[in-house]
Amino acid sequence: MIAVFESWARSALVHTLPNDATRHLTIPGYSIPVELILAGMGAFILAAVFAYGVRLREDVEATV
């Protein structure tokens, strides 16, 4: 949420400058951290695999 506000504020400040001053400026926009999202998804998948393994171990111990 803060990154979106920062991007909006930066854009608003750049638009207050004269056109000659903004000719060579670029505004870095909000970017989604894809690596962190993939790492989080990987952690959830790994947790699900371990939970499934624990359930299988409990089933095997119950049948023996």
N, C-alpha and C positions, 0 to 999 in steps of 0.2 A: 504494500500500500504506500509505503514511504517512497519507493522508487518511482511509482506512478506520479505522485505529487511532485517529486523532484524533477521529473521529466517535463511535467506541465509547467512548473515554475521557470525552468530553464528556457523552454519555448516561449513563454510569455515575456521573459526578459530580452530575448534575442529579437522579438518582434517590436520592441520599443526602440531599437537602434535604427539609425537612418539606413536606407537601402544601400548606400555606398559602403557602409561599414560591414554589412552582413553579406556582401558578395562572396567572400572567401571563407565564411564561417560554416561549420557543420555542427549539427546538434546530435550528439549521441543519444539515441532513444533507449527505451527500456528493453532490455534483453532478458530472455528467460534462461536461467541457468540449467541447460539441458544435462550437463554432466551430473549435477547434484540430483536432479530428478531421476536419472537412470540409476544412480547409486542408491537412492532411497527405494526405488522399485526392486533393485537387486537384493537389498536387505530384507524387504518384505517377502520376496520369493524364497530366499534362503531360510527365513524364519518359518515359512509354511512347509518347506521340505523337512526341516528338523522336527516340526510338530507332527508331521505325517510319520516320520521315522519313530517317534516316541509312541504314537498310537500303534504302529506295527509291532514294536517291541512288547508293548503291553498285551497285545493279542497273542503273540507267540508264547509269552510267559503264562498266559491263562490257559492255553491248550496243552502245555506240557505237564 
